[in-house]
Amino acid sequence: MLNTTVNITINDKKFEVENGITILEAAKRANIHIPTLCHFEGKKPIGACRICLVEVKGAKDPVAACSTPVGENMQISTRGRELRLARKGVIELLLSEHNGECPTCSRNSDCELKALAEEHGVKDLPYSGEKKGGKIDDTTWGLYRDSSKCIHCRRCIEVCNGVQGVSSISAQFRGFKTQIGPAFAADLDEVTCVQCGQCAAVCPVGAISEQSEIESVLSELENPKKYVVVQTAPAVRVALGEEFSYPVGTSVTGKMVSALKELGFNAVFDTNFTADLTIIEEGTELLTRLKDSIVDKKDKKSPALPMFTSCSPGWIQYVEHFYPDFIKNISTCKSPQQMFGALAKTYYANKIGVNPADMVVVSIMPCTAKKAEARREEMFSSGYQDVDYVLTTRELARMIKQSSIDFQSLPDSQMDSPLGFSSGAADIFGNSGGVMEAAIRTAYELVTGKELPVKNLHLAEVAGLKGIKEASLTITGCKDEWKFFENVTLKVAVAHGLENAKELIEKIKKGDLSYHFIEVMTCPGGCIGGGGQPRFTDNHTREKRIAALYREDEGKKIRKSHDNPDIEKLYKEFLGKPLGNLSHKLLHTHYHKRERV
C-alpha cells in the first residue's frame, strides 16, 4: 500500500509531507521560499522558467522544484553558491530578451522579473545580441499586449486554456522566433477572447495588462462642464488596500471613498446599490420562470430553466461564443454596473437637475471585461452610453498615487445618497456563490414570509473555492399567493472559472444534471479574483478577500436586498415595479450569438 506521507529534509530540517506533492509545494508548506516565474497554482507544472532549481542529493544536476515530486528520505537544498549562480544565469538570459523599459512600464512597482533580478543581485547583462521584435496589440477595450516584454513563462497560456477553456493564446513558431499570443500572430480582436483579464492577472511582467483609461478619466474630472460620478464594486474595497501595504483581506471602504472625493468626483456611489436592485429584478424573473414551469406544467427542460445569472460579462461573452443555444437561459437583467449607469443618467440626473449629456459615469471594477461590457451596443438605454469609463482596482491605485494622496492617512467617509446605500447581501456579490446566496435570501422570504432557515443567513453549500458547488432547498410554509411553490425543492449550482462552467453546461446538455438557478462567475473565486485586481492572486489571497466581504455583510443591520429602503423608494418614485415597463427599458437587455474564431 502506498504511503500517504513521506519524510524529507529541506536545508537540513526534517519534514513529513504528503506523498506525491512537488518539492515546490512541500517547501511552500514549510514556509521556505523557492523563487519561480512559471508556476501556476493547482495546474500541472511545465518547468518553463527554470528559476526554481534546487539540489537533490544523488541527482547529477539541479532539478526544477515545480515539477519534481518528493520521495521518501529525499534530501533537498534550496541554497548554495552553485544554485545562486544557476538561478542568476537564468534570470540574466530572460532579461537579455526582455524589453526592459522599467521606468515607463506599468509593472515597474510589481514586476516579478525585476524583483527576482534584485533578489539575485543582477547588476548587468552579460549577454548581448539580437532581441525579438515586439508587437503592440491594443485592439480590445479590456486588454493591452506588448509582446516585446514577454518572457515565455506560459502562465497566460495555462490560465486561458486550463482555467478558462477559451484557448485564445498559445505558443506560436519555434526557437528564437517563439511568440506567445493568438494564432498566426493575430490581434485579440480577431480571435475568440472574452477579455476576462486572467492573462493580465497572472503575467509576471508587463506583457499583458489592462487598457488604461486613467488619462481619459482625469481629463473629465478637470473639465468644469462635466458632472462626474463614480461607482465602486464590492470586490474593490477588499483588495485596494493591498496596493497601499495593508494586509490582504483588509476592507478600506471609507478610505477609498475619501480618496475618490479627493480626486474630484462630484458624487461617490456604490455598485452595491444596484446589486440589491439586481436581486429584486433577477429574483422576480426567477420566480416568474419557476411559476411558468410549475403552474403551466411546462416540461422541466423548458428553455426558461435553468436560469443563469448575468452579472459577469466574461461569462456572457463565453456563452455567446461557445454555447449560443443557452443564451435564452441567461437572465435578461443587466449587470449591476450597467444598471447603475442607466439609473445615474435618468433617475439621478433628473433628481439633481443635471443634463445627462453633461454627466460622466465612471466605474471602479475588479474586472477588465467590464471595459468591454460598457461599450456593448445594448448598453445605451439611458439615451447615452450608460457607463463612460471603467477603471480596474489597479488603475484606481495608480490614480491615487499619481495624485499624491496619502491613502493611509485619509479619514473614513460615507457613500453619497441616493445610490450609495446597500444591504449586506450586495457585499457578497464579489465572491463566488454570493449572488446565489443573496438571491435565495430574497426569493425565499418573498415566497414564505420567513427568513432563509440557515445559520447566519449563509448558504454554506455555495460558499468556498470548490469549482462547482450545489445546493437544494425545499420550500415550505408558502404564502397563499405562492402556494404552488409548496414542497418544491429548489436546485441550484454555482461555478467559477469558465472551464468549470463548461463542465456544468456539458452535463446539463447530456441530461445528467438538472437545476433551477445557476450562478457563474468568470474568474476563479469570483470578482475578488478578477483580472483587474492587485497581483498575484492565489487561493490564500482569494480566501482572505472573501472573508472580508463576509465580514462586511455580517456587520450591516440590513442584510437582505429587498429590505433596502432606498430600493423601495426607487420603485415608488421612478421604476414602478420589478419587471415593469421602465425596468425592462433601463435594467434589462438581450444577448446574441457571436462567431468563434
Secondary structure, DSSP 8 states (H G I E B T S, - for coil): ---SEEEEEETTEEEEEETT-BHHHHHHHTT-----SS--TTS-----S-TTEEEETT-SS-EETTT-B--TTEEEE--SHHHHHHHHHHHHHHHHHS---GGG-TTTTT-HHHHHHHHTT--S----S------EE--SSSEEEEGGG-----HHHHIIIIIS-----EEES-GGG-EEESGGG--GGGS------HHHHH-SSSSEEE---HHHHHHHHT-TT-EEEEEE-HHHHTTGGGGGT--TT---HHHHHHHHHHHT-SEEEEHHHHHHHHHHHHHHHHHHHHHHHHHS---TT-TT-SEE----HHHHHHHHHH-GGGGGGB-SB--HHHHHHHHIIIIIHHHHT--GGGEEEEEEES-SHHHHHTT-TT--TTSS-S--EEEEHHHHHHHHHHTT--GGG-------SSS----HHHHGGGSTTHHHHHHHHHHHHHHHSS--SSGGG--GGG-SS-SEEEEEEEE-S--GGGGGGTTEEEEEEEEESHHHHHHHHHHHHTTS---SEEEEESSTTSGGG-TTSSS---HHHHHHHHHHHHHHHHT-S--SGGG-HHHHHHIIIII-STT-HHHHHHHB---------
